[in-house]
Amino acid sequence: MSATPQQTALEENIERRAPSLPITSAEKANMIIHYYRGEMGRMTSWRDRIDRTTNWAITVVAALLSVSLSTPTSHHGVVLFGMLLVSLLLLIEARRYRFFDVYRARVRKVERHYFAQALYPQAELKPDWAEAIAKSLRNPCFLINYREALFRRIRRNYCWMYLILLIAWALKISTPKLLPDERSADVVFSWREAVENATFGPLPGWSVLAGVLALYAFIFYASMHRASDEGELAHGDVHV
């Protein structure tokens, strides 16, 4: 027996009907708990990606330093190559950090406005906290720009790796026993010798030295830069 047009239209309306929204307080609490667990999963996933990039950078620094400083036949360009690889990993990590920051902000809003209120209510918290999360879910957008993410990762982790590479490179070009020609002197005693040792292929030593100084001037500026903490970063000191 074939269905009538009215029955067919009713079935189509049922199929297109949106899922019912939670009404009772128990349903809303259950929904928030499941939502929180989902956001925690996404935040943890992006945090793991950030840590993985940092671990790769540490591994690169350790491996290239062991190669460069273990034998005089190793060129100082190995350390410069390490600076390049660490910079590439830093750029990748800054991009990942922007995604992590979005999910971290959502999780912190739920923790601060819902769970903390359930444990110990405070009247001064904003009652419309869920509106910010709803806006982020409807129209996801980054909370910080790429430059700020880059500066944060340099300030938190990468400044120390760059410092280790700089010390190793300075030691390499200033210690003749670590250079391929195996001169008998222990250290160089003039800037001219150090600049000559910094020669890299067709590039003169002064240009290589200028490039390294420019890179580390940027690293120093990023390490000292302190942007005003806004959003969830303004609440507490435990942040990545």
PEKABEL-V955373 format. One record per residue. N is the residue number from 1. PSI is psi in whole degrees, -180 to 180 (NA if undefined). OMEGA is omega in whole degrees, -180 to 180 (* if undefined). Layout:
n->N psi->PSI omega->OMEGA
n->N psi->PSI omega->OMEGA
//
This chain:
n->1 psi->123 omega->-177
n->2 psi->149 omega->-179
n->3 psi->149 omega->178
n->4 psi->160 omega->177
n->5 psi->-35 omega->179
n->6 psi->-42 omega->179
n->7 psi->-39 omega->179
n->8 psi->-43 omega->179
n->9 psi->-38 omega->179
n->10 psi->-42 omega->179
n->11 psi->-39 omega->178
n->12 psi->-38 omega->178
n->13 psi->-37 omega->178
n->14 psi->-41 omega->-180
n->15 psi->-35 omega->-178
n->16 psi->-7 omega->-175
n->17 psi->135 omega->179
n->18 psi->152 omega->178
n->19 psi->146 omega->-177
n->20 psi->142 omega->-180
n->21 psi->153 omega->178
n->22 psi->139 omega->-177
n->23 psi->-52 omega->-178
n->24 psi->164 omega->180
n->25 psi->-34 omega->178
n->26 psi->-42 omega->178
n->27 psi->-41 omega->179
n->28 psi->-42 omega->179
n->29 psi->-41 omega->179
n->30 psi->-40 omega->178
n->31 psi->-43 omega->-179
n->32 psi->-39 omega->180
n->33 psi->-45 omega->180
n->34 psi->-38 omega->177
n->35 psi->-43 omega->-180
n->36 psi->-42 omega->179
n->37 psi->-37 omega->177
n->38 psi->-44 omega->179
n->39 psi->-36 omega->176
n->40 psi->-39 omega->178
n->41 psi->-44 omega->179
n->42 psi->-41 omega->179
n->43 psi->-43 omega->180
n->44 psi->-38 omega->179
n->45 psi->-45 omega->179
n->46 psi->-33 omega->176
n->47 psi->-39 omega->178
n->48 psi->-37 omega->177
n->49 psi->-39 omega->178
n->50 psi->-48 omega->-180
n->51 psi->-35 omega->-180
n->52 psi->-41 omega->178
n->53 psi->-42 omega->177
n->54 psi->-41 omega->179
n->55 psi->-39 omega->177
n->56 psi->-42 omega->-179
n->57 psi->-43 omega->179
n->58 psi->-41 omega->179
n->59 psi->-42 omega->178
n->60 psi->-45 omega->-180
n->61 psi->-47 omega->-178
n->62 psi->-43 omega->-177
n->63 psi->-46 omega->-177
n->64 psi->-33 omega->176
n->65 psi->-39 omega->178
n->66 psi->-35 omega->178
n->67 psi->-43 omega->-174
n->68 psi->-42 omega->-173
n->69 psi->-7 omega->-176
n->70 psi->-22 omega->-176
n->71 psi->144 omega->178
n->72 psi->-15 omega->179
n->73 psi->-11 omega->179
n->74 psi->130 omega->-177
n->75 psi->151 omega->178
n->76 psi->-14 omega->176
n->77 psi->-20 omega->176
n->78 psi->-40 omega->179
n->79 psi->-39 omega->177
n->80 psi->-39 omega->176
n->81 psi->-36 omega->176
n->82 psi->-40 omega->176
n->83 psi->-39 omega->180
n->84 psi->-45 omega->-180
n->85 psi->-42 omega->179
n->86 psi->-38 omega->178
n->87 psi->-40 omega->178
n->88 psi->-44 omega->178
n->89 psi->-34 omega->177
n->90 psi->-43 omega->179
n->91 psi->-39 omega->178
n->92 psi->-42 omega->-178
n->93 psi->-36 omega->178
n->94 psi->-39 omega->177
n->95 psi->-43 omega->179
n->96 psi->-35 omega->-179
n->97 psi->-34 omega->179
n->98 psi->-39 omega->176
n->99 psi->-45 omega->179
n->100 psi->-38 omega->-177
n->101 psi->-33 omega->179
n->102 psi->-50 omega->-177
n->103 psi->-33 omega->177
n->104 psi->-39 omega->-180
n->105 psi->-40 omega->178
n->106 psi->-46 omega->-179
n->107 psi->-43 omega->-179
n->108 psi->-34 omega->177
n->109 psi->-44 omega->179
n->110 psi->-43 omega->-179
n->111 psi->-44 omega->-174
n->112 psi->-38 omega->-174
n->113 psi->-24 omega->-176
n->114 psi->-61 omega->-176
n->115 psi->-42 omega->179
n->116 psi->-38 omega->177
n->117 psi->-36 omega->179
n->118 psi->-34 omega->-179
n->119 psi->-42 omega->-178
n->120 psi->93 omega->-174
n->121 psi->142 omega->173
n->122 psi->129 omega->-173
n->123 psi->-22 omega->-173
n->124 psi->-9 omega->179
n->125 psi->148 omega->-176
n->126 psi->133 omega->-180
n->127 psi->-18 omega->-177
n->128 psi->34 omega->-177
n->129 psi->-31 omega->-178
n->130 psi->-21 omega->-180
n->131 psi->-39 omega->180
n->132 psi->-39 omega->178
n->133 psi->-41 omega->179
n->134 psi->-41 omega->177
n->135 psi->-40 omega->179
n->136 psi->-34 omega->178
n->137 psi->-38 omega->180
n->138 psi->-36 omega->-178
n->139 psi->79 omega->-177
n->140 psi->134 omega->178
n->141 psi->156 omega->-180
n->142 psi->146 omega->-179
n->143 psi->-20 omega->177
n->144 psi->155 omega->179
n->145 psi->172 omega->-176
n->146 psi->-37 omega->-179
n->147 psi->-45 omega->-180
n->148 psi->-38 omega->177
n->149 psi->-40 omega->178
n->150 psi->-45 omega->-180
n->151 psi->-39 omega->-180
n->152 psi->-42 omega->-179
n->153 psi->-35 omega->176
n->154 psi->-45 omega->-177
n->155 psi->-36 omega->-176
n->156 psi->-41 omega->-172
n->157 psi->-50 omega->-163
n->158 psi->-21 omega->179
n->159 psi->-35 omega->-179
n->160 psi->-38 omega->177
n->161 psi->-41 omega->176
n->162 psi->-37 omega->179
n->163 psi->-43 omega->178
n->164 psi->-43 omega->179
n->165 psi->-38 omega->179
n->166 psi->-44 omega->179
n->167 psi->-43 omega->180
n->168 psi->-41 omega->180
n->169 psi->-42 omega->177
n->170 psi->-39 omega->178
n->171 psi->-37 omega->-178
n->172 psi->-44 omega->-176
n->173 psi->-11 omega->-179
n->174 psi->-2 omega->-180
n->175 psi->102 omega->-177
n->176 psi->-31 omega->-180
n->177 psi->-16 omega->178
n->178 psi->4 omega->-179
n->179 psi->158 omega->-174
n->180 psi->-30 omega->-176
n->181 psi->-8 omega->174
n->182 psi->53 omega->176
n->183 psi->157 omega->-173
n->184 psi->-21 omega->-178
n->185 psi->150 omega->180
n->186 psi->-44 omega->180
n->187 psi->161 omega->175
n->188 psi->153 omega->-176
n->189 psi->14 omega->179
n->190 psi->154 omega->178
n->191 psi->-33 omega->-178
n->192 psi->-42 omega->178
n->193 psi->-42 omega->-180
n->194 psi->-40 omega->179
n->195 psi->-40 omega->177
n->196 psi->-40 omega->179
n->197 psi->-23 omega->-179
n->198 psi->0 omega->179
n->199 psi->136 omega->-178
n->200 psi->98 omega->-179
n->201 psi->-128 omega->179
n->202 psi->-10 omega->-178
n->203 psi->128 omega->177
n->204 psi->160 omega->-176
n->205 psi->-36 omega->-178
n->206 psi->-35 omega->180
n->207 psi->-38 omega->176
n->208 psi->-43 omega->179
n->209 psi->-40 omega->179
n->210 psi->-40 omega->178
n->211 psi->-42 omega->179
n->212 psi->-41 omega->179
n->213 psi->-39 omega->178
n->214 psi->-43 omega->179
n->215 psi->-44 omega->-176
n->216 psi->-21 omega->171
n->217 psi->-39 omega->176
n->218 psi->-42 omega->179
n->219 psi->-42 omega->180
n->220 psi->-42 omega->179
n->221 psi->-43 omega->180
n->222 psi->-35 omega->-180
n->223 psi->-34 omega->-179
n->224 psi->-14 omega->-177
n->225 psi->129 omega->179
n->226 psi->99 omega->178
n->227 psi->154 omega->178
n->228 psi->124 omega->180
n->229 psi->124 omega->-180
n->230 psi->172 omega->179
n->231 psi->-137 omega->-178
n->232 psi->-20 omega->178
n->233 psi->-18 omega->179
n->234 psi->-8 omega->-176
n->235 psi->100 omega->177
n->236 psi->171 omega->-177
n->237 psi->-4 omega->-176
n->238 psi->90 omega->-180
n->239 psi->157 omega->179
n->240 psi->NA omega->*
//
